[in-house]
Amino acid sequence: MTDLFEMLSTITLRRKQGVESPFATPRSTEKWLRNLPGDSDYDTHHALVEGLERYNAENATATPARMNALLKIEEAGLPLQGRIVEQYLRNQLAFRLARQALWRESWIFWSLMAEAWLTLLKQAYRGPNSEELKPQVAEIAVRALRYAGLTMRWDFHQARTPAESGWRRVHKIYRLIERDGFAIRPVTLNARPTHCAREYTLIVLMGLVHPLGYRAQEIESIAQILDGYEPLPLPEKLPRKGEHTHGVDLSLAEGANVLDGEWVQGRRLRYFALRPLIDYLKSLDQTDRDESGLTRQMASLIERGGVRRARQRTHRFGRVWVAAGIEPILTALALPGNSAARPALESWMLRDESTEGMGFALSEAHAVPHGRLLAVSWDPAESVWQLLATRWTREEGGQWLVGTQRLSRHPKRVEVYYDAETPELPQEKTGAVFLPLPSAEEGLSNLLLPPSHYRLGARLLLRDGDALYRLRLGEVQESHEGWLRVAMDVVGREQFAAAA
C-alpha cells in the first residue's frame, strides 16, 4: 500500500511539474502528433480536437516553447481540418447526421484554436514571460483574429447569428493591436501573407453580408470571394466624406453599418471605404461570372449596411396574399379592399417574421429575382398591405425558401407630376408608390416611380387625396424591375383645392 501511495504522489508531482504534458516542448508535441490514430480523417481530427481541449485545459504559463507547440498542432491540424470541411460541404444533400457531426468537429476546432491563441496573446502582454513573447505579438494576434472569425462564420452554417461576445473579442484584439502598431505588420499564415487589419476586415465584411439562410457552399464561396479581393479596404480612423461608406464602433458588441450620412469622428470609431468592393461584386454579376446571382446579393447586402438582426426572428406560420411585381402592386394598392376587380393574387406560406422582413416557404420554385417587389396582406378585403423586396432565394428539402426585407408597412399609391415650371420633364400624371416609415424606425421615407419621372434634385408634385405635396427628389436607393426607389424631401404641403 505504501508503494501505491508513493507512486500516486510521484504521478501527481510530475503532472504538477508539467512533465506528463505532451505539449511541454515542440519535440514532445511532434511525438504526440505522430501517434494520433490514422484509421480515418475523422478519427484523427477527433483525437486532435481532444488534444486541443487538453492543451487549453492545462492553463499552463505561456512560453515560447508552448507557442511553438501550438504552431506544431496548427501545422498538422489545418490540412486535416481542410479535408473535414470538404467532407462537410459534400455531405450537404445527404447524410444529415454525418453533416452535423462534421460541422461540430469543424466548429470545435476553430473555437479551440481561437481560445488557445487568445490566451497566448493575453500572456504576451501580462504574463511572466511577456518580454520573450512580445516580439511574436503580431503572429499571435493574427491567429487569434483568424480563428475567432472562422468560429463566427461557422455559426452562420447553423443559421445562428454570431454571439455578441464574438464581436467584443475581435474588437478588443484589433483595438489592442492597432494601439501598439502591429495592425499591418506582415505575417505568413497557412502559406499566405496577411496581417491583423486584413483579418479584422474580413470578419467585418462577413458580418455585413450576414449570410443567414444561405447554403454551406454559398457561405464558403462568399468567404473565398472576399478573401480573394485585392486591395481589401482596411479600417481607418479619420472619416472622409464621399469616400468612406461604412463604419464600426469598437466599443459595441456588433459589426459595421452603413454611415447614413453620419460623419462623427471618435476614438473608437473606424471607417471603411467599400464602394470599390461593391462595384467589383456587381461587375462579377454583370459579366456572367456569377450565374447564381450570389455576388449581386452580396453587393446589395453590403450596400444596405448588412442585415441587422438585433431582434429575433419569430416563427410564424400561415397563408398570406401576395401581389408580385410592380403592375399587380399598383393595381392592388389602387383598389378598395372589397373591389370585385381585385388583381390575381398568389397564396404564399409565411415561415418567419421580424421587424425587418419576412421569410416564406413555397411548395414549388418561383421566379423571384433579387430585388423583386412584393405587396403582402393577411386579408386583401381590409386593403392593408406591406411592401417587401426579395433579398435571397434557395431550395431546401423540396421547398423554395424566399427571404425579404420590409420597405414599408403602409405603402400608398399616389399620383406624381411636374408643374409647368419644369417643361423639360414629363407633365402628364403617373402612378407612383409612397413608402412611409414610422418615426420610430430608422431611415427616410422613399418613393417608387418610373425612370421617366426622375431627375436628381428635381421638384416633383405628389397628390394624395386632397393633399398636394411638393417634393425634392434625392438619390436612387435601388432599382426594382425598371422602377426606381428614391429618397425624397418634403418641401411643402397644401390642400389640393387651394393649390388648384
C-alpha positions as CSV (number, residue, x, y, z in Angstrom):
1,M,0.0,0.0,0.0
2,T,2.9,2.3,0.8
3,D,4.3,1.7,-2.6
4,L,1.0,2.6,-4.2
5,F,0.8,5.9,-2.3
6,E,4.4,6.7,-3.3
7,M,3.6,6.0,-6.9
8,L,0.5,8.2,-6.9
9,S,2.4,11.0,-5.2
10,T,5.1,10.8,-7.9
11,I,2.5,10.9,-10.7
12,T,0.8,13.9,-9.1
13,L,4.1,15.7,-8.6
14,R,5.1,15.0,-12.2
15,R,1.8,16.3,-13.5
16,K,2.2,19.5,-11.5
17,Q,5.6,20.0,-13.0
18,G,4.1,19.5,-16.5
19,V,6.4,16.5,-17.2
20,E,3.5,14.4,-18.5
21,S,2.0,17.0,-20.8
22,P,2.6,16.1,-24.5
23,F,2.7,19.9,-25.2
24,A,5.6,20.8,-22.9
25,T,8.0,21.1,-25.9
26,P,7.7,21.2,-29.7
27,R,9.5,17.9,-29.8
28,S,7.1,16.1,-27.4
29,T,4.2,17.7,-29.4
30,E,5.6,16.2,-32.6
31,K,5.8,12.8,-31.0
32,W,2.2,13.1,-29.8
33,L,1.1,14.1,-33.3
34,R,2.8,11.1,-34.9
35,N,0.9,8.8,-32.5
36,L,-2.6,10.1,-33.5
37,P,-5.0,7.4,-34.8
38,G,-4.9,7.1,-38.5
39,D,-7.9,4.9,-39.3
40,S,-9.7,7.9,-40.9
41,D,-9.5,11.7,-41.2
42,Y,-12.5,11.9,-38.8
43,D,-10.8,9.8,-36.1
44,T,-7.5,11.7,-36.5
45,H,-9.3,15.0,-36.4
46,H,-11.3,14.0,-33.3
47,A,-8.2,13.0,-31.4
48,L,-6.5,16.3,-32.4
49,V,-9.5,18.2,-31.1
50,E,-9.3,16.3,-27.8
51,G,-5.6,17.2,-27.7
52,L,-6.5,20.9,-28.2
53,E,-9.0,20.7,-25.4
54,R,-6.3,19.3,-23.1
55,Y,-3.8,22.0,-24.3
56,N,-6.3,24.7,-23.2
57,A,-7.3,23.0,-20.0
58,E,-3.7,22.7,-18.8
59,N,-3.8,26.5,-18.3
60,A,0.0,26.5,-18.3
61,T,2.1,29.6,-18.3
62,A,2.8,30.8,-21.8
63,T,6.4,30.4,-23.0
64,P,8.0,30.5,-26.5
65,A,8.2,26.7,-26.3
66,R,4.5,26.4,-25.6
67,M,3.7,28.7,-28.5
68,N,5.9,26.6,-30.8
69,A,4.0,23.5,-29.6
70,L,0.7,25.2,-30.6
71,L,2.2,26.0,-34.0
72,K,3.0,22.3,-34.5
73,I,-0.6,21.5,-33.7
74,E,-1.7,24.1,-36.2
75,E,0.6,22.9,-38.9
76,A,-0.8,19.4,-38.6
77,G,-4.3,20.4,-37.9
78,L,-5.1,22.9,-40.8
79,P,-4.7,20.3,-43.7
80,L,-6.7,17.8,-41.7
81,Q,-9.4,20.5,-41.0
82,G,-9.5,21.3,-44.7
83,R,-10.3,17.7,-45.5
84,I,-13.0,17.6,-42.9
85,V,-14.6,20.8,-44.3
86,E,-14.5,19.3,-47.8
87,Q,-16.4,16.2,-46.5
88,Y,-18.9,18.5,-44.7
89,L,-19.6,20.5,-47.8
90,R,-20.0,17.3,-49.9
91,N,-22.5,15.9,-47.4
92,Q,-25.0,18.8,-47.5
93,L,-27.6,17.0,-49.7
94,A,-27.3,13.6,-47.9
95,F,-26.2,12.0,-44.7
96,R,-27.7,14.6,-42.4
97,L,-26.2,13.0,-39.2
98,A,-22.8,12.9,-40.8
99,R,-23.1,16.5,-41.9
100,Q,-24.0,17.6,-38.3
101,A,-21.1,15.7,-36.8
102,L,-18.6,17.2,-39.3
103,W,-19.9,20.7,-38.7
104,R,-19.5,20.2,-34.9
105,E,-15.9,18.9,-35.4
106,S,-15.0,21.9,-37.5
107,W,-16.6,24.4,-35.2
108,I,-14.9,23.0,-32.1
109,F,-11.5,23.1,-33.9
110,W,-11.9,26.7,-34.8
111,S,-13.2,27.7,-31.4
112,L,-10.4,25.8,-29.5
113,M,-7.7,27.4,-31.7
114,A,-9.2,30.8,-31.1
115,E,-9.2,30.2,-27.4
116,A,-5.6,28.9,-27.4
117,W,-4.2,31.9,-29.4
118,L,-6.2,34.4,-27.4
119,T,-4.8,33.0,-24.1
120,L,-1.3,33.3,-25.6
121,L,-2.0,36.9,-26.6
122,K,-3.1,37.8,-23.1
123,Q,0.0,36.4,-21.6
124,A,2.2,38.0,-24.2
125,Y,1.0,41.3,-22.6
126,R,0.6,40.4,-18.9
127,G,2.3,37.0,-18.3
128,P,5.6,36.3,-16.6
129,N,7.3,35.7,-20.0
130,S,5.8,38.7,-21.8
131,E,9.2,40.0,-22.7
132,E,10.1,36.8,-24.6
133,L,6.7,36.6,-26.3
134,K,6.3,40.3,-27.1
135,P,8.2,40.1,-30.5
136,Q,5.7,37.4,-31.6
137,V,2.6,39.5,-30.8
138,A,1.7,40.1,-34.4
139,E,2.0,36.3,-35.2
140,I,-0.2,35.5,-32.2
141,A,-2.8,38.2,-32.8
142,V,-3.3,37.4,-36.5
143,R,-4.2,33.8,-35.5
144,A,-6.4,34.9,-32.6
145,L,-8.4,37.0,-35.1
146,R,-8.4,34.4,-37.9
147,Y,-9.8,31.7,-35.7
148,A,-12.3,33.9,-33.9
149,G,-13.6,35.0,-37.3
150,L,-13.9,31.4,-38.5
151,T,-15.8,30.4,-35.4
152,M,-18.3,33.3,-36.1
153,R,-18.5,32.2,-39.7
154,W,-19.3,28.7,-38.8
155,D,-22.2,29.9,-36.7
156,F,-23.8,31.1,-40.0
157,H,-23.7,27.5,-41.2
158,Q,-26.3,26.6,-38.5
159,A,-28.4,29.8,-39.2
160,R,-27.1,31.3,-36.0
161,T,-26.2,34.9,-35.5
162,P,-22.6,35.2,-34.0
163,A,-22.7,35.9,-30.3
164,E,-22.1,39.4,-29.1
165,S,-19.1,38.0,-27.2
166,G,-17.5,37.2,-30.5
167,W,-17.7,40.8,-31.7
168,R,-16.4,42.1,-28.4
169,R,-13.4,39.7,-28.7
170,V,-12.4,40.7,-32.2
171,H,-12.9,44.4,-31.5
172,K,-10.8,44.2,-28.4
173,I,-8.0,42.3,-30.1
174,Y,-7.9,44.8,-33.0
175,R,-8.0,47.8,-30.7
176,L,-5.1,46.5,-28.7
177,I,-3.0,45.6,-31.8
178,E,-3.7,48.8,-33.6
179,R,-2.7,50.8,-30.5
180,D,0.7,49.1,-30.3
181,G,1.4,49.5,-34.0
182,F,1.0,45.8,-35.1
183,A,-2.1,46.2,-37.2
184,I,-0.4,45.9,-40.6
185,R,2.8,44.1,-39.6
186,P,3.1,41.3,-42.2
187,V,2.6,37.7,-41.1
188,T,2.6,34.4,-43.0
189,L,-0.3,32.2,-42.1
190,N,-1.2,28.9,-43.9
191,A,1.5,29.8,-46.6
192,R,-0.2,33.2,-47.4
193,P,0.8,36.7,-46.4
194,T,-1.7,38.6,-44.2
195,H,-1.8,41.0,-41.2
196,C,-4.2,41.8,-38.4
197,A,-6.0,44.7,-40.2
198,R,-6.8,42.4,-43.1
199,E,-8.1,39.5,-40.9
200,Y,-10.3,42.0,-39.0
201,T,-11.7,43.5,-42.2
202,L,-12.6,40.0,-43.5
203,I,-14.6,39.4,-40.2
204,V,-16.4,42.8,-40.6
205,L,-17.3,42.1,-44.3
206,M,-18.7,38.7,-43.5
207,G,-20.8,40.3,-40.8
208,L,-22.1,42.9,-43.3
209,V,-23.2,40.1,-45.7
210,H,-24.7,38.2,-42.7
211,P,-25.4,35.0,-44.7
212,L,-28.2,33.6,-42.5
213,G,-30.2,31.2,-44.6
214,Y,-27.5,30.6,-47.2
215,R,-26.3,27.1,-48.0
216,A,-23.0,26.0,-46.6
217,Q,-21.3,26.1,-50.1
218,E,-22.6,29.6,-50.6
219,I,-21.2,30.8,-47.2
220,E,-17.8,29.4,-48.1
221,S,-18.0,30.9,-51.6
222,I,-18.7,34.3,-50.0
223,A,-15.7,34.0,-47.8
224,Q,-13.5,33.0,-50.7
225,I,-14.7,35.9,-52.8
226,L,-14.0,38.4,-50.0
227,D,-10.6,36.8,-49.3
228,G,-9.6,37.0,-52.9
229,Y,-10.4,40.7,-53.4
230,E,-7.4,43.0,-53.6
231,P,-6.9,45.6,-52.5
232,L,-9.0,44.9,-49.4
233,P,-10.3,48.1,-47.8
234,L,-8.8,48.5,-44.3
235,P,-10.3,50.3,-41.3
236,E,-9.3,54.0,-40.9
237,K,-9.5,56.4,-38.0
238,L,-10.5,59.6,-39.9
239,P,-13.7,59.7,-41.9
240,R,-13.6,61.1,-45.4
241,K,-17.0,62.2,-46.8
242,G,-17.6,60.9,-50.3
243,E,-15.1,58.0,-49.8
244,H,-16.0,56.1,-46.6
245,T,-19.3,54.3,-46.8
246,H,-19.4,52.2,-43.6
247,G,-18.3,52.4,-40.0
248,V,-17.8,50.3,-36.9
249,D,-17.8,51.2,-33.2
250,L,-15.1,49.2,-31.5
251,S,-16.8,49.8,-28.1
252,L,-20.0,48.0,-29.2
253,A,-20.8,44.3,-29.4
254,E,-21.8,44.4,-33.1
255,G,-20.4,44.7,-36.6
256,A,-20.2,47.6,-39.1
257,N,-23.1,49.5,-40.5
258,V,-23.7,51.9,-43.4
259,L,-22.9,55.5,-42.4
260,D,-26.2,57.0,-43.5
261,G,-24.7,60.5,-43.6
262,E,-23.1,60.2,-40.1
263,W,-19.6,61.6,-40.1
264,V,-18.7,61.7,-36.5
265,Q,-15.1,61.2,-35.5
266,G,-14.5,59.2,-32.4
267,R,-11.6,57.5,-30.6
268,R,-13.1,54.0,-31.1
269,L,-14.9,54.6,-34.5
270,R,-13.3,53.1,-37.6
271,Y,-14.3,53.7,-41.2
272,F,-14.3,51.6,-44.3
273,A,-14.4,52.6,-48.0
274,L,-16.4,49.8,-49.5
275,R,-17.6,51.4,-52.7
276,P,-14.8,49.8,-54.9
277,L,-15.7,46.4,-53.4
278,I,-19.4,46.8,-54.1
279,D,-18.7,47.8,-57.7
280,Y,-16.4,44.8,-58.1
281,L,-19.1,42.4,-56.8
282,K,-21.6,44.0,-59.2
283,S,-19.2,43.6,-62.1
284,L,-18.9,39.9,-61.5
285,D,-22.6,39.5,-61.8
286,Q,-22.8,41.7,-65.0
287,T,-20.1,39.7,-66.7
288,D,-22.0,36.4,-66.1
289,R,-19.2,35.1,-64.0
290,D,-21.7,34.5,-61.3
291,E,-24.8,32.8,-62.7
292,S,-26.3,32.2,-59.3
293,G,-26.6,35.9,-58.5
294,L,-24.6,35.5,-55.3
295,T,-22.2,38.4,-55.9
296,R,-25.2,40.6,-56.7
297,Q,-26.8,39.7,-53.4
298,M,-23.5,40.3,-51.6
299,A,-23.2,43.8,-53.1
300,S,-26.8,44.6,-52.1
301,L,-26.4,43.5,-48.5
302,I,-23.1,45.4,-48.0
303,E,-24.5,48.5,-49.8
304,R,-27.6,48.5,-47.5
305,G,-25.4,48.1,-44.4
306,G,-25.9,44.4,-43.7
307,V,-29.0,42.6,-42.4
308,R,-29.5,43.9,-38.9
309,R,-30.9,41.2,-36.7
310,A,-30.9,42.8,-33.4
311,R,-34.4,41.4,-32.8
312,Q,-35.1,37.7,-33.0
313,R,-37.0,36.3,-36.0
314,T,-40.3,34.7,-34.9
315,H,-41.5,31.5,-36.5
316,R,-45.0,32.4,-37.7
317,F,-46.9,30.1,-40.0
318,G,-50.0,31.0,-42.1
319,R,-51.2,31.9,-45.5
320,V,-50.8,35.5,-46.9
321,W,-51.8,37.0,-50.1
322,V,-49.1,38.3,-52.4
323,A,-49.1,40.7,-55.3
324,A,-45.7,40.1,-57.0
325,G,-44.3,42.7,-59.4
326,I,-44.9,46.4,-59.9
327,E,-48.0,46.3,-62.0
328,P,-50.0,43.9,-59.7
329,I,-48.9,46.0,-56.8
330,L,-50.1,49.3,-58.3
331,T,-53.4,47.6,-59.1
332,A,-53.8,46.2,-55.6
333,L,-53.0,49.5,-53.9
334,A,-55.4,51.4,-56.1
335,L,-58.5,49.3,-55.5
336,P,-60.6,49.3,-52.3
337,G,-60.5,46.1,-50.3
338,N,-63.9,44.9,-51.4
339,S,-63.4,45.5,-55.1
340,A,-64.5,42.8,-57.4
341,A,-61.7,43.8,-59.8
342,R,-59.1,42.6,-57.4
343,P,-55.9,41.5,-59.3
344,A,-54.8,37.9,-59.4
345,L,-53.0,37.3,-56.1
346,E,-50.8,34.4,-55.0
347,S,-51.2,32.5,-51.8
348,W,-47.8,32.1,-50.0
349,M,-46.9,30.3,-46.8
350,L,-45.3,32.6,-44.2
351,R,-42.3,30.9,-42.5
352,D,-40.9,33.5,-40.1
353,E,-41.1,37.3,-39.5
354,S,-39.1,40.0,-37.8
355,T,-39.3,43.8,-37.7
356,E,-37.0,43.9,-40.7
357,G,-38.8,41.4,-43.0
358,M,-40.5,38.1,-43.7
359,G,-39.5,34.6,-44.8
360,F,-41.6,32.4,-47.0
361,A,-41.7,28.7,-47.8
362,L,-43.2,27.8,-51.2
363,S,-44.1,24.3,-52.4
364,E,-42.6,24.9,-55.9
365,A,-39.9,27.0,-57.5
366,H,-40.9,30.6,-58.3
367,A,-39.1,33.1,-60.5
368,V,-38.5,35.6,-57.7
369,P,-35.4,37.6,-58.8
370,H,-33.3,39.6,-56.3
371,G,-35.0,43.0,-55.6
372,R,-38.4,41.8,-56.7
373,L,-41.2,43.9,-55.1
374,L,-43.9,42.1,-53.2
375,A,-47.1,43.5,-51.6
376,V,-48.3,41.3,-48.8
377,S,-51.6,41.3,-47.0
378,W,-53.2,38.9,-44.5
379,D,-56.7,39.9,-45.8
380,P,-56.9,41.9,-49.0
381,A,-60.5,42.8,-48.1
382,E,-59.1,45.1,-45.4
383,S,-56.9,46.8,-48.0
384,V,-53.9,46.8,-45.6
385,W,-50.6,46.0,-47.4
386,Q,-46.9,45.8,-46.6
387,L,-44.3,46.3,-49.3
388,L,-41.3,43.9,-49.3
389,A,-38.2,43.4,-51.5
390,T,-36.8,39.9,-52.2
391,R,-33.2,39.5,-50.9
392,W,-32.5,35.8,-51.3
393,T,-34.0,32.6,-52.5
394,R,-32.8,29.0,-52.1
395,E,-34.1,25.4,-52.3
396,E,-34.1,23.2,-49.3
397,G,-35.8,20.0,-48.5
398,G,-38.1,20.1,-51.5
399,Q,-39.2,23.7,-50.6
400,W,-38.4,27.0,-52.2
401,L,-37.4,29.5,-49.5
402,V,-37.7,33.3,-50.0
403,G,-36.2,35.9,-47.7
404,T,-37.5,39.5,-48.0
405,Q,-36.8,42.9,-46.5
406,R,-39.6,45.2,-45.4
407,L,-39.6,48.5,-47.2
408,S,-42.8,49.9,-45.8
409,R,-45.7,48.8,-43.6
410,H,-48.2,51.2,-45.2
411,P,-47.4,51.8,-48.9
412,K,-49.8,54.1,-50.7
413,R,-50.5,54.6,-54.4
414,V,-50.3,58.3,-55.3
415,E,-50.1,60.5,-58.4
416,V,-47.0,62.4,-59.3
417,Y,-46.2,65.0,-61.9
418,Y,-44.1,68.1,-62.7
419,D,-45.6,71.6,-62.9
420,A,-45.2,74.0,-65.8
421,E,-42.0,75.4,-64.4
422,T,-40.1,72.3,-65.5
423,P,-41.1,72.0,-69.2
424,E,-38.1,69.7,-69.9
425,L,-39.7,67.0,-67.7
426,P,-42.9,65.0,-68.3
427,Q,-46.1,67.0,-67.5
428,E,-48.5,64.1,-67.5
429,K,-49.6,62.5,-64.2
430,T,-48.4,59.0,-63.5
431,G,-48.9,56.5,-60.7
432,A,-46.2,56.1,-58.0
433,V,-45.9,54.4,-54.6
434,F,-45.2,56.4,-51.5
435,L,-43.3,54.3,-48.9
436,P,-43.7,56.0,-45.5
437,L,-41.6,54.9,-42.5
438,P,-42.9,55.3,-38.9
439,S,-41.0,57.8,-37.0
440,A,-39.8,55.1,-34.6
441,E,-37.9,53.3,-37.4
442,E,-34.6,54.4,-38.8
443,G,-34.2,55.8,-42.3
444,L,-36.2,58.1,-44.6
445,S,-39.5,57.7,-46.5
446,N,-39.0,56.7,-50.1
447,L,-40.8,57.0,-53.4
448,L,-41.2,54.4,-56.1
449,L,-41.6,55.9,-59.6
450,P,-40.8,55.2,-63.2
451,P,-37.4,56.4,-64.6
452,S,-39.1,58.9,-66.9
453,H,-40.2,60.9,-63.9
454,Y,-36.9,61.0,-62.1
455,R,-34.1,63.6,-62.1
456,L,-31.8,64.2,-59.1
457,G,-32.8,67.4,-57.2
458,A,-35.9,68.0,-59.3
459,R,-39.1,69.3,-57.6
460,L,-42.0,66.9,-58.0
461,L,-45.7,67.3,-57.1
462,L,-47.4,64.4,-55.3
463,R,-51.1,64.2,-54.9
464,D,-52.5,62.1,-52.1
465,G,-56.3,62.6,-51.8
466,D,-57.0,66.2,-51.1
467,A,-53.4,67.0,-50.1
468,L,-50.7,68.2,-52.5
469,Y,-47.0,67.8,-51.6
470,R,-44.0,69.4,-53.1
471,L,-41.0,67.1,-53.1
472,R,-37.3,67.4,-53.9
473,L,-36.0,64.1,-55.3
474,G,-32.9,62.6,-53.7
475,E,-30.5,59.8,-54.8
476,V,-31.7,56.5,-56.2
477,Q,-31.7,53.8,-53.4
478,E,-32.4,50.8,-55.6
479,S,-33.8,49.8,-59.0
480,H,-36.8,47.4,-58.9
481,E,-37.9,45.9,-62.2
482,G,-37.3,49.1,-64.1
483,W,-38.7,51.3,-61.4
484,L,-36.6,53.5,-59.1
485,R,-36.8,53.7,-55.3
486,V,-35.5,57.2,-54.5
487,A,-35.1,59.3,-51.4
488,M,-37.1,62.5,-51.1
489,D,-37.6,65.6,-49.0
490,V,-40.9,67.2,-48.5
491,V,-40.5,71.0,-49.0
492,G,-44.2,72.0,-48.9
493,R,-47.8,70.8,-48.3
494,E,-51.1,72.4,-49.1
495,Q,-54.7,71.4,-49.6
496,F,-55.5,70.5,-53.3
497,A,-58.4,72.9,-53.6
498,A,-56.2,75.8,-52.5
499,A,-53.3,74.6,-54.7
500,A,-55.6,74.5,-57.8
